[in-house]
């Protein structure tokens, strides 16, 4: 099927959930440069998305998030949320990124991590590697454990994933106890500095009377 430009733009208007008139016009301007073959592909994805296919919904979210069919973060988030409800780990990963960076929403680290864990639990590779890197940097990753992280990485390493290999090396080298000791030492030093700052090294001399 060769999708006409007129029909294609009509489809984009429907897909652009939450678009303002200005954003809708910008999206249609971008549509002029999209090849006919790609229009057909997007149309097929749109049909699946409207039918409740989580992967297709996530794909549409990515198209809007990256600006492929017009950058619109409202539409992207709406499609990501629909996809998340339909089991997409990819959608959870992008929602995590949006909350972490404050894209279209207020920054919220708790919600961002909640979506990241959800993506990992749905076996989304990038999410699992990101959690591994967080652990290696000394960040809290509960309820995920070190053993669980290593088991994820081992599977990806067997498939030749270099990022997983690098992440595993960092995870194995990281010592949580050493991190706690380091943090405790830093707090003690800061406390000692504060106490020293409160007491002048020498008392100022009183001016002598003539």
Buried (B, 14 or more C-beta within 10 A) or exposed (E): EEBEEEEBBEBBEEBBBBBEEEBBEBBBEBBEEBEEEBBBBBBEBBEBBBEEBBBBBBBBBBBBBEBBBBBBBBBBBBBBBBBBEBEBBBBBBBBBBBBBEEBBBEEBEEBBBBBBBBBBBBEBBBBBBBBBBBBBEBEEBEEBEBEBBBEBBEEBBEEEBEBBEBBBEEBEEBEEEEEEEEEEEEEEEEEEEEEEEEEEEEEEEEEEEE
